[in-house]
Amino acid sequence: MSLGIGVYAMNSKEAVQLYCNAFGLELGYHVLNEDGNYFHCELLKDGEPFLAVAEADDDNLPGGLNLSYVNPVEMGYTVESRDEFYRVFEVLKEGGRVIIDPCTLPWSPLATVVMDKFGVRWYITLPQHRPAD
């Protein structure tokens, strides 16, 4: 069994390009809306499912919530090095907003939270550790 993760992103076509660039993904199965954005697409890493992306619009949000106020999910991504951390950070923050500047946290030697220009929040971290008991 596996857990699939999907996000609704504004301007999903551009979002997919950004995520492919940031995380080294490739576009898998996909279906486009008439406007050229994604009705559904699957992004793969090393041939395995990584993330599904669909276009965000007021019709696919619960209770008629407005897109500008909704951010129901924060995606987490653990990197393997400081170089990779800063590369991913730079790509995702372009046109977006840094929520938490890169910093040390009690459970991580380096972490940040970025909302990308498509309205998706990303928690990026070096491998985490547990505090001493």
Buried (B, 14 or more C-beta within 10 A) or exposed (E): EEEEEBBBBBBBBBBBEBBBBBBEBEBBEBEBBEEEBBEBBBBBEEEEBBBBBBBBBEEEBEEEEEBEEBEEEEBEBBBEEEEBBBBBBEBBBEEBEEBEEBEEEEEBBBBBBBBBBBBBBBBBBBEEEEEEE
